[in-house]
Amino acid sequence: MVQGVGSNYYNPYYEQSQKNQETRTDNPLLTVGGLLLASEGIHLLSNRASKALMRGKEYTNPNNVSKVVQSMLNKNNLNVDVYFVNPQNINRVSGMSGISVDDLKEVAEGKNAFYADSAKVAVAPTSKPSLIQHELGHAINAKNKFLRLLQNSRNYVAAIPTALIILNYLIKKSKKNNEETFIEKNAGILGFLAYAPTIAEEGLASIRGIRAAQKTLKGQSVKFGALKRNYFFAWLTYLLAGVGLGVASKLSVKTGIPTSM
């Protein structure tokens, strides 16, 4: 006959499970070390994706890119000034666009491209003109209220780790026991989800740029595969940034110290 479980009942399996649990959870340094390694790995992968984008060949000549740009401007009624920047014309572009030379330096060096909705200006490197199609994709997205909201969400992602620390503190304060909170369990996912709108909007901007090229240059001898590959590497940097924010959020909640991506 099985006796009821009382104060004198000894269960060796229970003792072993407790030891295993302690082994799993009582190693904060191991967890923090793993997160730091993950963060460094994500940073290295992102750098590789950026370099792959910069090394990627253009899918067509600048003249064809200009045709695609004009088509995107006309078909979407975009009131946007477009500039191709290099070290020789950077000062002139700065004066014409109202964008500071400092903000244009990376573009001139072929390392960046951007769309400034407040100034209605899109810029891309002269050495990588096809990036302008992606930037005009942002301009098209900005005409939609919901998509503009996705665009603007990136302005707040840097505050996510700190916000999670504060929320977790408030939840912990109201709890009577020391169990893991929802935020402690899901900080990584919450951080990634905060960046998901940016990842989605960036992907859509690229899709718009690719589709515009396919429609405008249909039947011509151009390498759409090269354009898709370049845009994939660009999008990959944002995906990795989202993963990085997830890791930073987890690390921040674990240590109580805000950590950037």
C-alpha positions in Angstrom: 0.0 0.0 0.0 1.3 3.5 -0.9 1.7 5.8 2.1 0.6 9.4 1.8 3.3 12.0 1.3 4.1 13.5 4.7 6.9 15.4 6.4 9.0 12.2 6.9 8.7 11.1 3.2 12.0 10.9 1.4 12.1 11.2 -2.4 15.5 10.9 -4.0 14.1 12.0 -7.4 12.9 15.2 -6.0 16.3 16.0 -4.5 18.0 15.3 -7.8 15.5 17.5 -9.7 16.2 20.3 -7.3 20.0 20.0 -7.9 19.4 20.0 -11.6 17.2 23.1 -11.3 19.9 24.9 -9.3 22.5 23.9 -12.0 20.3 25.4 -14.7 19.3 28.7 -13.0 22.1 29.5 -10.5 24.7 30.4 -13.2 24.0 34.1 -14.0 27.6 34.6 -15.1 27.3 31.8 -17.6 24.1 33.3 -18.9 25.5 36.8 -19.2 28.7 35.5 -20.8 26.6 33.6 -23.4 24.6 36.7 -24.2 27.7 38.8 -24.6 29.1 36.2 -27.0 25.9 36.2 -28.9 25.9 39.9 -29.2 29.4 40.0 -30.6 28.5 37.2 -33.0 25.5 39.2 -34.3 27.7 42.3 -34.7 30.3 40.3 -36.8 27.5 38.8 -39.0 26.0 42.3 -39.5 29.4 43.7 -40.6 29.8 40.8 -43.1 26.3 41.4 -44.5 27.1 45.2 -44.9 30.4 44.3 -46.7 28.6 41.8 -49.0 26.2 44.6 -49.9 29.0 47.1 -50.7 30.9 44.4 -52.8 27.7 43.5 -54.7 27.7 44.4 -58.4 25.1 46.8 -59.7 22.2 45.2 -61.6 22.2 47.7 -64.4 23.7 51.0 -65.5 23.0 54.4 -63.9 20.9 55.5 -66.9 18.5 52.6 -66.3 18.4 53.4 -62.6 17.4 57.0 -63.4 14.5 55.6 -65.5 13.3 53.5 -62.6 13.6 56.5 -60.3 11.6 58.7 -62.6 8.9 56.0 -62.9 8.7 55.7 -59.1 8.4 59.4 -58.7 5.7 59.8 -61.4 3.6 56.8 -60.7 3.4 57.5 -56.9 3.2 61.3 -57.1 6.3 61.6 -55.0 7.5 65.2 -54.2 11.0 64.0 -53.4 14.4 65.4 -54.3 16.9 62.7 -55.4 20.7 63.0 -55.1 23.6 60.8 -55.9 26.5 61.6 -53.6 30.3 61.3 -54.0 33.3 63.0 -52.4 33.5 65.5 -55.2 29.9 66.8 -55.0 29.1 66.3 -51.3 29.3 70.0 -50.4 27.1 71.0 -53.4 24.5 68.3 -52.5 24.6 69.5 -48.9 23.8 73.0 -49.9 21.0 72.0 -52.3 19.4 69.4 -50.1 19.8 71.0 -46.7 21.3 67.7 -45.3 24.6 68.3 -43.4 27.9 67.2 -44.8 28.4 65.0 -41.8 25.2 63.1 -42.5 26.2 62.7 -46.1 29.8 61.4 -45.5 29.0 57.7 -45.3 26.8 58.1 -48.4 29.6 59.7 -50.3 31.9 56.8 -49.2 29.4 54.3 -50.6 28.5 52.9 -47.1 25.0 54.2 -46.7 21.8 55.6 -48.3 18.8 57.1 -46.7 15.4 58.9 -47.1 14.6 61.9 -44.9 10.9 62.3 -44.9 11.0 65.6 -43.1 13.1 67.1 -45.8 11.6 65.0 -48.7 15.1 64.0 -49.8 16.5 60.7 -50.9 20.2 60.1 -51.3 22.4 57.2 -52.4 26.1 56.8 -53.4 27.1 57.5 -56.9 29.0 54.3 -56.7 25.8 52.3 -55.7 22.9 54.2 -57.4 20.5 51.2 -57.3 20.1 51.8 -53.5 18.0 54.9 -54.3 15.1 52.6 -55.4 14.9 51.2 -51.9 14.9 54.7 -50.4 12.1 55.8 -52.7 10.3 52.7 -51.4 10.5 54.3 -48.0 9.0 57.5 -49.5 6.1 55.5 -50.9 5.6 53.8 -47.5 5.6 57.2 -45.8 2.4 58.2 -47.7 0.5 55.5 -45.8 -0.3 56.4 -42.1 0.2 52.8 -40.9 3.5 52.3 -42.7 4.7 55.7 -41.5 4.0 54.5 -38.0 6.2 51.5 -38.6 8.9 53.8 -40.0 8.8 56.0 -36.9 8.9 53.1 -34.5 12.6 52.8 -34.9 13.0 56.2 -33.1 12.0 54.5 -29.9 13.7 51.1 -30.0 16.9 52.3 -28.2 14.7 52.8 -25.1 13.3 49.3 -25.1 16.0 47.7 -22.8 15.6 50.5 -20.2 11.8 50.3 -20.4 11.9 46.5 -19.8 14.1 47.0 -16.8 11.7 49.5 -15.2 8.6 47.4 -16.0 10.3 44.3 -14.6 11.2 46.1 -11.4 7.6 47.3 -10.9 6.3 43.7 -11.5 8.9 42.2 -9.1 8.0 44.8 -6.5 4.4 43.7 -6.5 5.2 40.0 -6.3 5.5 38.2 -3.0 7.7 35.4 -4.2 10.9 35.5 -6.3 9.6 33.6 -9.3 10.7 34.7 -12.8 8.5 37.4 -14.2 6.9 37.4 -17.7 9.5 40.0 -18.8 12.4 38.0 -17.4 11.3 34.9 -19.3 10.5 36.7 -22.6 12.8 39.8 -22.6 14.6 38.6 -25.7 11.4 38.0 -27.7 9.9 41.3 -26.5 13.1 43.1 -27.7 13.0 41.5 -31.1 9.2 42.2 -31.5 9.9 45.9 -30.8 12.2 45.9 -33.8 9.9 43.8 -36.0 8.0 46.8 -37.5 11.3 48.2 -38.8 12.3 44.9 -40.3 8.9 44.6 -42.0 9.0 48.2 -43.3 12.5 47.8 -44.6 11.6 44.7 -46.5 8.6 46.4 -48.1 10.7 49.3 -49.2 13.1 46.8 -51.0 10.1 45.0 -52.6 8.8 48.3 -54.0 12.2 49.1 -55.4 12.6 45.7 -57.0 9.1 45.7 -58.5 9.5 49.2 -59.9 12.7 48.0 -61.7 11.0 44.9 -63.0 8.2 46.9 -64.5 10.2 49.7 -65.9 13.0 47.7 -67.4 11.0 44.7 -68.4 12.4 42.9 -71.5 15.8 44.6 -71.1 19.1 42.8 -70.4 19.5 43.6 -66.7 20.5 41.4 -63.8 17.5 41.5 -61.4 19.1 38.7 -59.4 22.0 41.0 -58.4 19.5 43.6 -57.3 17.6 41.1 -55.1 20.8 39.8 -53.7 22.1 43.3 -52.7 18.7 44.1 -51.2 18.7 40.9 -49.3 22.0 41.7 -47.6 20.7 45.1 -46.8 17.6 43.6 -45.2 19.7 41.1 -43.4 21.4 43.8 -41.4 18.0 44.9 -40.1 17.0 41.4 -39.2 20.3 41.0 -37.3 19.7 44.3 -35.6 16.4 43.0 -34.4 18.0 39.9 -33.0 20.7 42.1 -31.5 18.0 44.2 -29.7 16.5 40.9 -28.4 19.9 39.9 -26.9 20.5 43.4 -25.5 17.0 43.3 -23.9 17.6 39.9 -22.3 21.0 41.0 -21.1 19.6 44.3 -19.7 16.9 42.6 -17.7 19.3 39.9 -16.5 21.9 42.4 -15.2 19.6 45.4 -14.5 21.9 47.6 -16.6 20.6 49.1 -19.9 22.6 47.6 -22.9 22.6 48.9 -26.4 22.5 46.8 -29.6 
